[in-house]
Amino acid sequence: MNSVFHLVYVSTARQLLDAEALESLLIQARERNERLAITGMLIYGAGNFIQALEGPHEAVLDVYASIQRDQRHHHIITLVEFDDDERDFPGWWMAYAHEPHPEKIKGCINPCLSGCYPHPLNVG
Ligand SMILES: Cc1cc2nc3c(=O)[nH]c(=O)nc-3n(C[C@H](O)[C@H](O)[C@H](O)COP(=O)(O)O)c2cc1C
């Protein structure tokens, strides 16, 4: 019955984040996500983020509003929004991966910077 709302965005860090800064971001994110039944994944590399959020519609939009206000990043672009029956990341309150070469991940390069608009889910 399409009860899971999915949202994918890309953004660019205002300053490169070290391991400590990323860890505190993830602790904060996972705590709130678990409370709101939001799952997903975050990939960070070379100053760019790509994140997939999924869960109850209102909860995902609330968290995304917070994320959009967050001064740690900018050039935030929503790539995909859709409803589905299933989660892609069940049990992952926010899976995390560091990819030092994000150009390998189609869709991870922020289109603001690259001037193109790749398909966000074409991760290969
Ligand atoms: C790249 C990035 C991803 C984030 N992902 C999440 C997330 O998945 N869940 C979350 O609650 N906060 C996430 N945050 C933190 C939020 O932006 C925000 O600081 C936090 O939810 C607290 O919201 P508030 O300031 O409205 O109280 C993320 C921040 C950044 C920069």
Ligand as a Chemical Component Dictionary entry (heavy atoms), coordinates in Angstrom:
data_LIG
# 
_chem_comp.id                   LIG 
_chem_comp.type                 NON-POLYMER 
_chem_comp.pdbx_formal_charge   0 
_chem_comp.three_letter_code    LIG 
# 
loop_
_chem_comp_atom.comp_id 
_chem_comp_atom.atom_id 
_chem_comp_atom.alt_atom_id 
_chem_comp_atom.type_symbol 
_chem_comp_atom.charge 
_chem_comp_atom.model_Cartn_x 
_chem_comp_atom.model_Cartn_y 
_chem_comp_atom.model_Cartn_z 
_chem_comp_atom.pdbx_ordinal 
LIG C1  C1  C 0 24.850 15.151 5.257  1  
LIG C2  C2  C 0 23.967 15.129 6.480  2  
LIG C3  C3  C 0 23.121 14.051 6.698  3  
LIG C4  C4  C 0 22.303 14.010 7.824  4  
LIG N1  N1  N 0 21.462 12.945 7.999  5  
LIG C5  C5  C 0 20.622 12.940 9.041  6  
LIG C6  C6  C 0 19.708 11.870 9.226  7  
LIG O1  O1  O 0 19.669 10.890 8.492  8  
LIG N2  N2  N 0 18.858 11.933 10.296 9  
LIG C7  C7  C 0 18.883 12.974 11.184 10 
LIG O2  O2  O 0 18.084 12.985 12.112 11 
LIG N3  N3  N 0 19.750 13.992 11.039 12 
LIG C8  C8  C 0 20.620 13.999 9.999  13 
LIG N4  N4  N 0 21.496 15.027 9.868  14 
LIG C9  C9  C 0 21.541 16.060 10.921 15 
LIG C10 C10 C 0 20.411 17.058 10.696 16 
LIG O3  O3  O 0 20.800 17.958 9.664  17 
LIG C11 C11 C 0 20.103 17.860 11.990 18 
LIG O4  O4  O 0 21.273 18.461 12.481 19 
LIG C12 C12 C 0 19.529 16.983 13.078 20 
LIG O5  O5  O 0 18.525 16.126 12.570 21 
LIG C13 C13 C 0 18.886 17.840 14.205 22 
LIG O6  O6  O 0 17.818 18.584 13.669 23 
LIG P1  P1  P 0 17.342 19.971 14.263 24 
LIG O7  O7  O 0 18.516 20.887 14.194 25 
LIG O8  O8  O 0 16.183 20.412 13.400 26 
LIG O9  O9  O 0 16.933 19.673 15.689 27 
LIG C14 C14 C 0 22.332 15.089 8.758  28 
LIG C15 C15 C 0 23.189 16.172 8.512  29 
LIG C16 C16 C 0 24.001 16.194 7.402  30 
LIG C17 C17 C 0 24.925 17.359 7.183  31 
# 
loop_
_chem_comp_bond.comp_id 
_chem_comp_bond.atom_id_1 
_chem_comp_bond.atom_id_2 
_chem_comp_bond.value_order 
_chem_comp_bond.pdbx_ordinal 
LIG C1  C2  SING 1  
LIG C2  C3  SING 2  
LIG C2  C16 DOUB 3  
LIG C3  C4  DOUB 4  
LIG C4  N1  SING 5  
LIG C4  C14 SING 6  
LIG N1  C5  DOUB 7  
LIG C5  C6  SING 8  
LIG C5  C8  SING 9  
LIG C6  O1  DOUB 10 
LIG C6  N2  SING 11 
LIG N2  C7  SING 12 
LIG C7  O2  DOUB 13 
LIG C7  N3  SING 14 
LIG N3  C8  DOUB 15 
LIG C8  N4  SING 16 
LIG N4  C9  SING 17 
LIG N4  C14 SING 18 
LIG C9  C10 SING 19 
LIG C10 O3  SING 20 
LIG C10 C11 SING 21 
LIG C11 O4  SING 22 
LIG C11 C12 SING 23 
LIG C12 O5  SING 24 
LIG C12 C13 SING 25 
LIG C13 O6  SING 26 
LIG O6  P1  SING 27 
LIG P1  O7  DOUB 28 
LIG P1  O8  SING 29 
LIG P1  O9  SING 30 
LIG C14 C15 DOUB 31 
LIG C15 C16 SING 32 
LIG C16 C17 SING 33 
# 
